[in-house]
């Protein structure tokens, strides 16, 4: 059987040469992102674009009527939902919902692995969203999308291993995922032309002792979210104590200590469960 060293060397060579097959951003998400960045497009234009994808249309309307965003009246049409959410939120939500499609595989073994990664990402995303919502200068939807993206780099690794008939329960797999998650994740987001904030969230998602002066940023939110969510099934390593992580001290809500922060997250459980339900 091919060794872990051979797999890692082969994957790294494919990354550096640009030969590794990277997942493409789902077409509807790419179109919505491009349209939002184009100043000529308004909410009605974005709604028309979203309506070409019936499942996405239903999800956008559902979110606009959810406890997270709902107003005094419910919305029934996509244009109303986009207007309520705003273009930037709509863009991030469209990307978030489309991402789920990348985690579907025909092979039962591979599907089990990717679904496990997606469940972990949803949990991290929901906690990061909550942290950002109660922190200054942070957009909750950006933090949420970063939480969903932070493990994206493991997908090509899992598919490469499966294609080469490596048992995904083999003890070598977690080490390979840990080693290659960041460079492959960065390569994917560069290919998708995503903003630096999202690339930083992949790069620093498990950089527990990163020291970055100033206010908490999105990478800090993902780090703290991972500490509360725990690492996924296909990962190595032990988590540090939350008090030992520099990001912990940068969130005002943690000023009273980890016990108080756990209580705050417990109080926000309904909000997090709603977000997890919407993303599932």
MOBELKA-V416812 format. One record per pair of residues at least 4 apart in sequence whose C-alpha atoms are under 6 Angstrom apart, sorted by the first residue. I is the first residue (numbers start at 0). J is the second residue. If there is no record, write none. Layout:
BEGIN
[[I:J] [I:J]]
END
This chain:
BEGIN
[[13:17] [13:18] [13:19] [14:19] [28:93] [28:94] [32:90] [40:44] [43:78] [46:77] [46:78] [49:56] [50:56] [60:77] [60:80] [63:68] [63:69] [63:80] [64:69] [64:73] [65:69] [74:79] [81:85] [84:88] [89:93] [102:113] [104:110] [106:110] [110:114] [119:231] [120:124] [120:146] [120:147] [121:275] [123:146] [123:224] [123:225] [123:228] [124:143] [124:146] [124:147] [125:271] [126:224] [127:142] [127:143] [127:220] [127:221] [127:224] [128:139] [128:142] [128:143] [131:137] [131:139] [132:139] [142:217] [145:149] [145:197] [146:221] [149:201] [151:184] [152:180] [152:183] [152:184] [153:176] [153:180] [155:159] [158:162] [160:165] [161:165] [173:233] [173:234] [173:235] [176:180] [180:184] [181:202] [185:198] [188:192] [188:193] [199:203] [200:204] [200:218] [204:221] [204:222] [207:244] [208:244] [208:245] [215:219] [215:249] [219:246] [220:224] [224:228] [225:229] [253:260] [255:259] [268:272] [275:279]]
END
